Amino acid sequence: MLTRVMRWSALLSTTEAVRHTAGVFAFWVLCALLVVGGCGTTRREVEQRTTQGPTARQMLNLRMMTESGREPTFEERRQWDAQIEQRISDYLREHPEKANALDISTFRFVRQVAVGMDKEQVLILLGAPTLVSGDQAKMEQIARRYWPQIKGNATEVWVYPLGWNFFFAGQRLIDITQFLPPS
């Protein structure tokens, strides 16, 4: 009786091993099909109004890809992390009233631009914009279909790569839009 149970147990573990191997193989085949299938697709148009923009790391990666055609190395990321942490610490030391704000974690830890930040915070996270304009007609053109909600409040727009647009009322970020045409 004991040997029969042991043979049955060995058969089950062999069957489970085959099932597991087949499942892993099927998973990788599916992944390969998704990758190959995704290569031929075109990017859809992106048009959005949001309360959060890109992260500082996304902009670092984009900057490195456009300048040198590669992602930053581990050492470059480490140096960049130290530099941005120093700039954030300096900012918070100069503005102690902002150090206790509810949304400070988005700035300090997530390092993501969000509505309510001031211009200095955006500059610390993303660097200089590619375009700055206070012209209402230009802002309307950039805001596209979201202009009715933005007009009357925005005094300036900052444009960044990947279609990111930041609308300010004085020093405060009041709106974020993104537009990327289809490719």
Contacts in CASP RR format, 6 or more apart in sequence:
PFRMAT RR
TARGET T0000
AUTHOR 0000-0000-0000
METHOD contacts of the structure
MODEL  1
MLTRVMRWSALLSTTEAVRHTAGVFAFWVLCALLVVGGCGTTRREVEQRT
TQGPTARQMLNLRMMTESGREPTFEERRQWDAQIEQRISDYLREHPEKAN
ALDISTFRFVRQVAVGMDKEQVLILLGAPTLVSGDQAKMEQIARRYWPQI
KGNATEVWVYPLGWNFFFAGQRLIDITQFLPPS
42 182 0 8 1.000
42 183 0 8 1.000
43 180 0 8 1.000
43 182 0 8 1.000
43 183 0 8 1.000
44 182 0 8 1.000
45 179 0 8 1.000
45 180 0 8 1.000
45 181 0 8 1.000
45 182 0 8 1.000
46 178 0 8 1.000
46 179 0 8 1.000
46 180 0 8 1.000
47 144 0 8 1.000
47 145 0 8 1.000
47 177 0 8 1.000
47 178 0 8 1.000
47 179 0 8 1.000
47 180 0 8 1.000
48 177 0 8 1.000
48 178 0 8 1.000
49 146 0 8 1.000
49 149 0 8 1.000
49 175 0 8 1.000
49 176 0 8 1.000
49 177 0 8 1.000
50 176 0 8 1.000
50 177 0 8 1.000
50 178 0 8 1.000
51 114 0 8 1.000
51 115 0 8 1.000
51 176 0 8 1.000
52 106 0 8 1.000
52 112 0 8 1.000
52 113 0 8 1.000
52 114 0 8 1.000
52 115 0 8 1.000
52 176 0 8 1.000
53 112 0 8 1.000
53 113 0 8 1.000
53 114 0 8 1.000
53 164 0 8 1.000
53 176 0 8 1.000
53 178 0 8 1.000
54 112 0 8 1.000
54 113 0 8 1.000
54 126 0 8 1.000
54 160 0 8 1.000
54 162 0 8 1.000
54 164 0 8 1.000
55 110 0 8 1.000
55 111 0 8 1.000
55 112 0 8 1.000
55 113 0 8 1.000
55 125 0 8 1.000
56 84 0 8 1.000
56 111 0 8 1.000
56 112 0 8 1.000
56 125 0 8 1.000
56 126 0 8 1.000
57 77 0 8 1.000
57 111 0 8 1.000
59 125 0 8 1.000
59 126 0 8 1.000
59 127 0 8 1.000
59 160 0 8 1.000
59 161 0 8 1.000
60 72 0 8 1.000
60 77 0 8 1.000
60 80 0 8 1.000
61 71 0 8 1.000
61 72 0 8 1.000
62 161 0 8 1.000
62 162 0 8 1.000
64 70 0 8 1.000
64 71 0 8 1.000
64 72 0 8 1.000
64 76 0 8 1.000
65 71 0 8 1.000
66 161 0 8 1.000
72 80 0 8 1.000
84 111 0 8 1.000
84 124 0 8 1.000
84 125 0 8 1.000
87 124 0 8 1.000
88 107 0 8 1.000
88 108 0 8 1.000
88 111 0 8 1.000
88 124 0 8 1.000
91 98 0 8 1.000
91 120 0 8 1.000
91 121 0 8 1.000
91 124 0 8 1.000
92 98 0 8 1.000
92 99 0 8 1.000
92 104 0 8 1.000
92 108 0 8 1.000
98 104 0 8 1.000
103 114 0 8 1.000
103 116 0 8 1.000
103 117 0 8 1.000
106 112 0 8 1.000
106 114 0 8 1.000
107 114 0 8 1.000
107 117 0 8 1.000
107 121 0 8 1.000
107 125 0 8 1.000
111 125 0 8 1.000
112 125 0 8 1.000
113 121 0 8 1.000
113 122 0 8 1.000
113 125 0 8 1.000
113 126 0 8 1.000
113 166 0 8 1.000
113 173 0 8 1.000
113 176 0 8 1.000
114 173 0 8 1.000
115 173 0 8 1.000
115 174 0 8 1.000
115 175 0 8 1.000
115 176 0 8 1.000
116 172 0 8 1.000
116 173 0 8 1.000
116 174 0 8 1.000
117 172 0 8 1.000
117 173 0 8 1.000
118 171 0 8 1.000
118 172 0 8 1.000
118 173 0 8 1.000
119 168 0 8 1.000
119 171 0 8 1.000
119 173 0 8 1.000
120 171 0 8 1.000
122 158 0 8 1.000
122 166 0 8 1.000
122 173 0 8 1.000
126 160 0 8 1.000
129 158 0 8 1.000
129 159 0 8 1.000
129 160 0 8 1.000
129 166 0 8 1.000
130 159 0 8 1.000
130 160 0 8 1.000
130 161 0 8 1.000
131 157 0 8 1.000
131 158 0 8 1.000
131 159 0 8 1.000
132 156 0 8 1.000
132 157 0 8 1.000
132 158 0 8 1.000
132 159 0 8 1.000
133 139 0 8 1.000
133 142 0 8 1.000
133 156 0 8 1.000
133 157 0 8 1.000
133 159 0 8 1.000
134 155 0 8 1.000
134 156 0 8 1.000
134 157 0 8 1.000
136 151 0 8 1.000
138 157 0 8 1.000
139 147 0 8 1.000
139 150 0 8 1.000
139 151 0 8 1.000
139 154 0 8 1.000
139 156 0 8 1.000
139 157 0 8 1.000
139 167 0 8 1.000
140 147 0 8 1.000
140 151 0 8 1.000
142 157 0 8 1.000
142 159 0 8 1.000
142 165 0 8 1.000
142 177 0 8 1.000
142 179 0 8 1.000
143 150 0 8 1.000
143 151 0 8 1.000
143 154 0 8 1.000
143 157 0 8 1.000
143 165 0 8 1.000
143 167 0 8 1.000
143 175 0 8 1.000
143 177 0 8 1.000
144 177 0 8 1.000
144 179 0 8 1.000
146 175 0 8 1.000
146 177 0 8 1.000
149 175 0 8 1.000
150 167 0 8 1.000
150 174 0 8 1.000
150 175 0 8 1.000
150 177 0 8 1.000
153 167 0 8 1.000
153 169 0 8 1.000
153 174 0 8 1.000
153 175 0 8 1.000
154 167 0 8 1.000
154 168 0 8 1.000
154 169 0 8 1.000
154 174 0 8 1.000
154 175 0 8 1.000
155 168 0 8 1.000
155 169 0 8 1.000
155 170 0 8 1.000
156 167 0 8 1.000
156 168 0 8 1.000
156 170 0 8 1.000
157 165 0 8 1.000
157 166 0 8 1.000
157 167 0 8 1.000
157 168 0 8 1.000
158 165 0 8 1.000
158 166 0 8 1.000
158 168 0 8 1.000
159 165 0 8 1.000
159 166 0 8 1.000
160 166 0 8 1.000
162 178 0 8 1.000
162 180 0 8 1.000
163 178 0 8 1.000
163 179 0 8 1.000
163 180 0 8 1.000
164 176 0 8 1.000
164 177 0 8 1.000
164 178 0 8 1.000
165 176 0 8 1.000
165 177 0 8 1.000
165 178 0 8 1.000
165 179 0 8 1.000
166 173 0 8 1.000
166 175 0 8 1.000
166 176 0 8 1.000
167 173 0 8 1.000
167 174 0 8 1.000
167 175 0 8 1.000
167 176 0 8 1.000
167 177 0 8 1.000
168 174 0 8 1.000
END
